[in-house]
Amino acid sequence: MRNRRLCLLVPAVVGLIAIAGCAPSEPTPTPTITPTTAEVPSEDTYDRGSAPTEAPPAGDTFGFDEAARYDNGVLVQIDSVEAGTATETMTGAEGTGGEIVTVTVELINEGTDTVDLADWAVHAYYGDADVGAVMVRDEAGTVGDSFDGSIGPSQSVTADFAFAAPAAEIERVSVLVDPRDDVNEPVLFVGAADS
């Protein structure tokens, strides 16, 4: 057996030498790798305030008068969606002439474990075409861009978010609440904003 492997190996080595001898005498250029300046976004660079560029994901959809419950016991509900006008301290609604919707989201922890809210995100869409709405920022702090901290068992937290949305398009507003984890899917609430 040992001699047979050696016999097969010798012709292969001789063949490689013969092929190498037929190679052109000029050196072949070494390929260069041009570094790219584009970076892959990390979880740390996620911008909660950017408008969604895709339609809301397919999945569980609820009305504004309904609640969604995750397996960990967190209940998500929309307390209100109201049309309004941006204040002087708000930015982000310039594209809609200052027209906005303010969304109040409540999370209730009916589970037994504390839930970290640092990565949770809220997005909004408006109109029949589900146009991604820009989140409105407020220097005065009347609306936020995220939930703070964590929520313990039997606790609740409420947060207000504002989104640029033209008044003519708010008969259909979709609010996406996304825990942004590997376990829970985003939930979508759809309805008309109150004028």
VENZI-V179122 format. One record per helix or strand of 2 or more residues. SS is the DSSP state (A for helix, B for strand). FROM is the first residue (numbers start at 1). TO is the last residue. If there is no record, write none. Layout:
# VENZI-V179122
ss={SS | SS}
from={FROM | FROM}
to={TO | TO}
This chain:
# VENZI-V179122
ss={A | A | B | B | B | B | A | B | B | B | B | B | B | B | A | B | B}
from={2 | 43 | 61 | 67 | 74 | 90 | 94 | 99 | 115 | 121 | 131 | 135 | 150 | 156 | 167 | 173 | 187}
to={21 | 45 | 63 | 69 | 85 | 91 | 96 | 109 | 116 | 126 | 132 | 138 | 151 | 164 | 169 | 178 | 191}
